[in-house]
Amino acid sequence: MKFLILISVVLLSSCAGYRFSDSSNPFEAQGVHSVTVFVVKNHTGITGLSQIYTDQIVETLSSFSNLRVRTGKNYRSDAILLAEITSKKTAGKEVREQGDTLMSDDQKNQLGGNRNAFYLSTEGAYDFEVEVSVFKKPNFEEIKFYESFYKLDHSQFPRSIFSKKFSINSSYIIENTVGGIDSSAPLRSVKNRGTFKKSLADDAKDFGEDFREVLLYAF
């Protein structure tokens, strides 16, 4: 019985230690206790990504204890975080529609006019990358460069303490119901735009969790 109690105490202690490490500042060993997050640069044709991913990075870093997170152009921090979103192929073509289905007579009638039936996409998909870099104690010249950066050559900056690319790819259902804006089947472009934005927001949350896990195991 005493042996079982001892084992339980050891396991609980281990778990407690693990939880503590999960919330500790991952940059502490590098002497970084504060970090400024610059606005994420979006080089894709998908609007809104800059704000979504800037907010998510701030939220993720803020979950660590003993790490002060600043935003804007605050150069007093021990490090700055830069991130950029780029297309894996051609900018402006990150989103594609696929899975065509022939428009029904009912859908054709709802659209009005004497138009022939045509194919409608049933699924949307997108694919892009988010690169996150953390630089310790940048000097003024480096800061000015960072403000206008597009592609970073990390070999030029020895104080780079973290760099990672995250691949973002997902798909969402395209509904082809049509109708007035106040009907139970709103205009397909309006409804699907909301579905698309929700999918992007969900992916940003998943990115935040992946980013946090990578930080925990990177140092």
C-alpha positions in Angstrom: 0.0 0.0 0.0 2.8 2.4 0.9 4.5 1.5 -2.4 1.4 2.4 -4.3 1.1 5.7 -2.5 4.7 6.5 -3.2 4.2 5.8 -6.9 1.2 8.0 -7.0 3.1 10.9 -5.4 5.9 10.5 -7.9 3.5 10.5 -10.9 1.6 13.5 -9.6 4.8 15.4 -9.1 5.9 14.5 -12.6 2.6 15.7 -14.0 2.8 18.9 -12.0 6.2 19.6 -13.4 5.1 18.9 -16.9 2.2 21.4 -16.6 4.6 24.0 -15.2 7.0 23.6 -18.1 4.1 23.9 -20.6 3.4 27.4 -19.3 7.0 28.6 -18.8 8.7 31.1 -21.0 10.3 29.1 -23.8 12.9 31.8 -24.5 14.2 32.1 -21.0 17.4 30.1 -21.6 18.2 32.7 -24.4 17.8 35.5 -22.0 14.6 36.7 -23.6 11.9 37.9 -21.2 10.0 40.2 -23.5 9.2 40.0 -27.2 7.6 42.5 -29.6 5.3 41.0 -32.3 5.3 43.0 -35.5 2.2 42.9 -37.7 2.3 39.8 -39.8 3.0 40.5 -43.5 0.5 38.9 -45.9 1.9 38.3 -49.4 -1.1 36.2 -50.6 -4.3 37.2 -52.3 -6.4 36.2 -49.3 -7.5 39.2 -47.4 -7.7 39.4 -43.6 -4.8 36.9 -42.9 -2.5 39.5 -41.5 -4.8 40.5 -38.6 -5.9 36.9 -37.9 -2.4 35.6 -37.6 -1.0 38.6 -35.7 -3.7 38.2 -33.1 -3.1 34.4 -32.9 0.6 34.8 -32.4 0.1 37.4 -29.6 -2.5 35.1 -27.9 -0.1 32.1 -28.1 2.9 33.9 -26.7 0.8 35.5 -24.0 -0.1 32.1 -22.7 3.5 31.7 -21.4 4.4 32.9 -18.0 7.4 35.2 -17.4 7.2 36.4 -21.0 6.1 40.0 -21.7 4.4 40.4 -25.1 4.3 43.7 -26.8 2.9 44.8 -30.2 3.6 47.6 -32.6 7.1 49.1 -33.1 8.3 48.7 -29.6 12.1 48.2 -29.7 12.6 47.9 -25.9 11.9 44.2 -25.9 14.7 41.6 -25.7 13.6 40.2 -29.1 11.2 40.8 -32.0 9.0 38.3 -33.8 8.4 38.6 -37.5 6.1 36.5 -39.5 5.1 36.5 -43.2 2.4 34.6 -45.1 3.4 33.4 -48.6 1.8 31.4 -51.3 3.3 27.9 -52.1 2.6 28.6 -55.8 1.5 31.8 -57.3 0.2 34.7 -55.2 -3.5 35.3 -55.8 -4.1 31.7 -56.6 -4.1 30.2 -53.1 -7.8 29.5 -53.2 -9.3 27.0 -55.7 -12.7 25.6 -56.2 -13.3 22.0 -57.2 -15.9 19.1 -57.3 -18.3 20.6 -59.9 -21.9 19.6 -59.9 -24.5 20.5 -62.5 -27.0 23.2 -61.4 -30.5 21.9 -60.9 -33.6 23.3 -62.6 -34.7 24.7 -59.2 -31.5 26.5 -58.7 -31.6 27.9 -62.2 -35.1 29.2 -61.7 -34.1 30.9 -58.4 -31.3 32.7 -60.2 -33.9 34.0 -62.7 -33.5 34.8 -66.4 -33.2 32.4 -69.3 -29.8 31.0 -68.6 -28.5 27.5 -69.4 -27.6 25.2 -66.6 -24.0 25.3 -65.7 -21.6 23.6 -63.2 -21.2 24.8 -59.7 -18.3 24.1 -57.4 -19.0 22.1 -54.2 -15.7 22.5 -52.4 -13.2 25.3 -51.9 -9.5 24.6 -50.8 -6.5 26.8 -50.0 -2.8 26.4 -49.4 -0.2 28.8 -48.0 2.7 29.0 -45.6 3.3 31.0 -42.4 7.0 31.6 -41.5 7.8 32.8 -38.0 11.2 34.2 -37.0 12.4 35.5 -33.6 15.5 37.8 -33.5 17.3 38.7 -30.2 18.4 42.3 -29.5 18.3 43.6 -33.1 20.3 46.8 -33.7 18.8 49.9 -35.4 20.0 48.9 -38.9 18.5 45.5 -38.6 15.2 46.9 -37.3 14.9 49.2 -40.3 15.5 46.2 -42.6 13.0 44.1 -40.7 10.3 46.7 -41.2 10.5 46.3 -45.0 11.6 42.7 -45.2 10.1 40.2 -47.7 12.5 37.2 -47.7 14.9 36.7 -44.9 18.3 35.2 -45.3 18.9 34.0 -41.7 22.6 33.4 -42.3 23.0 37.2 -42.3 21.5 37.5 -38.8 23.4 35.5 -36.2 21.0 36.5 -33.4 18.2 34.6 -35.0 17.0 32.3 -32.2 13.9 30.7 -33.8 12.7 30.1 -37.3 9.9 27.8 -38.5 7.6 27.4 -41.5 4.1 26.2 -40.9 2.1 24.8 -43.8 -1.6 25.8 -43.9 -4.0 23.8 -46.1 -7.6 23.1 -45.7 -10.9 22.8 -47.5 -14.5 23.9 -46.9 -17.9 23.1 -48.3 -19.5 25.4 -50.9 -23.3 25.4 -50.6 -25.1 26.2 -53.8 -28.5 27.2 -52.4 -29.6 30.6 -53.5 -32.3 33.0 -52.5 -32.9 36.5 -51.1 -30.7 37.9 -48.3 -33.6 37.4 -45.8 -34.6 33.9 -46.9 -33.6 30.7 -45.3 -31.2 30.1 -48.2 -29.3 33.4 -48.5 -27.2 34.3 -51.5 -24.6 31.6 -52.0 -21.7 34.2 -52.3 -22.6 35.7 -48.9 -23.1 32.4 -47.1 -20.0 30.8 -48.5 -17.9 33.8 -47.7 -18.8 33.4 -44.1 -17.9 29.7 -44.3 -14.6 30.5 -45.9 -13.7 33.1 -43.1 -14.6 30.6 -40.4 -12.4 28.0 -42.0 -9.5 30.5 -42.0 -10.1 31.4 -38.4 -10.2 27.7 -37.3 -6.9 27.0 -39.2 -5.3 30.0 -37.4 -6.3 28.4 -34.0 -4.7 25.2 -35.1 -1.6 27.1 -36.1 -1.5 28.6 -32.7 -1.5 25.2 -31.0 1.2 23.9 -33.4 3.3 27.0 -32.8 3.0 26.6 -29.1 4.1 22.9 -29.3 7.0 23.7 -31.5 8.2 26.4 -29.0 8.0 23.9 -26.1 10.2 21.4 -27.9 12.5 23.7 -29.7 14.5 24.8 -26.7 
